[in-house]
Amino acid sequence: MKQYDTLVIGGGPAGLAAAIGAKKENGEVLLLEREQRLGGILKQCIHDGFGLIQFKERLSGPEYVERFIQEFLSLNIDYETLAFVIKIDKKEGFYHVSYVSKKGVCEVTVRSLIIATGCRERTAKQIQIHGTRPSGVFTAGCAQHFVNLLGEKIGNKCVILGSGDIGLIMARRLTLEGMKVLGVYEAKATPSGLTRNLVQCLEDYQIPLYLSHTVTRVFGEERLNAVEIMQVDEKMRPIEGTQEIVECDTLILSVGLIPENEITESLGIALDLKTKGPYVDDYFMSSLENVYICGNALHVNDLVDYVSESGLIAGKNSMRQHVSTQSVSIDLSDDFLYLVPQRVSVHDVQESMFYFRAKKEMKAADLLVKVNGKEIMKRRYKNLKPPEMEKIKVKWEMGKISENDHIEIELKEDLCVK
Amino acid sequence: MREMTCIVCPNGCHLTVNETNDEILVKGNLCPRGKDFAIQEIHHPMRTITSTVKTVYKEVPTIPIKVSKEFPKERIFDVMNQINHIQVDYVAQQGDVLMENVLGLGINIVVTSNILKETIHE
């Protein structure tokens, strides 16, 4: 059976960076991708704005990911496309992995696994839309695939549910391709996507945004011909009497992304209800020894630059000699939507990198880090918004984390600032 | 006073712009690009676009493109109309210019992917 140091599952931005990271630590690396081409979702994200942090340039999705593909290929890393992992067994400190590819059923033995399987879109089933099952209802990513990769026209008059970034970007894209976008409806009272996308995707094209509104029903036999829109209250419950019928032949759903956990769950790795992805320590290692998670499989990022960054770190860490699953959890205050990594490994450590989102919009807030009740760090934030992820480097004064240390991270809103 | 969101980078700074007789005062920008954006946005909003163009290859029916730089916002649909007339009949690569100086705006249509090179082997 062929052996590798590290197996990377997924050939998108996280997986490519992970494979590069492990290879640069002199690892024998295999990468498996289930699609025909490397690049993941960025293949169809033809809009620009990628790479501003990583390359200080505004790149389109294909341009961004093809830079990584080029580097990946130049390192002569083993990889297979159209390959799908079907089984993973742990035996004597190694993982036996079975996968299907053009070669048939293959098996490899690896020391480390990196799960870089990205995320999935939530679908109509998960948001309780009633009615018939006509064609013309797409997730935003599915519509993007049809339009950008296959060059298909998907309809004429369209309603978009959800103000996530892909929904906003598709509103602009479909308008440019000659479709009429009647409006973007958002059940929450605040937009989900980045503010700049509200400006350059909706305002620029005079596409209306309706907050606290949702689609409650679809109509149509063969093809969608209308949707029912209702206003919702602060608990997102439809308000009786606000029904409105909007004629359209296309409904695009941009109602959130969730980490792809199929492999993670099959391995029995514990999931965080906040991120809906697995728990990891500051090495991006899960509760299972030598299994690393990175990119959107860990938590849904808003910028691909951070996805690549986490991949690179996970890749490097997968080649560590001494690995311990011992870690301490972090007590998180209620004002966080989530914080990743959720645990800090018990080891000599100078600093750890954390990514977080606030639960609600805050004009000003202080982030406090305490170890055993003693404040070791404080940082002021302005204009925190849930759609915009923040990053913070925490320096551990004591230079190590022991198993009995109690770590608290608090986010305190300063209500005096308006 | 005008308020606007800077679209230069994902920070999306909230800008307040005060225009007096001889000066434009911009507040809220984290970097100098925010000021440039605000001044341009007031006088003549510029944008870039990305899209796809058709190819003659069945396996790769479309390839992604961008315009080489910003152009006046009100010309977006005119430029789209030009893009929609392009059909690529060779194995184009990232960086190839498919159309030069579109509508005299000083912008080129540039390929942003190597998907043809990767997929089509003639």
Interface residues (C-beta under 8 A of the other chain):
Chain A: R37 K43 I46 H47 D48 G49 L52 S60 G61 P62 E63 E66 V147 N148 L149 L150 G151 L176 E177 L194 T195 R196 L198 V199 Q200 D204 D302 L303 N383 E388
Chain B: M4 T5 C6 I7 C9 P10 G12 H14 R47 T48 I49 T50 S51 T52 K54 P61 T62 P64 K66 K73 I76 F77 M80 Q94 T112 S113 N114 I115 E118 T119
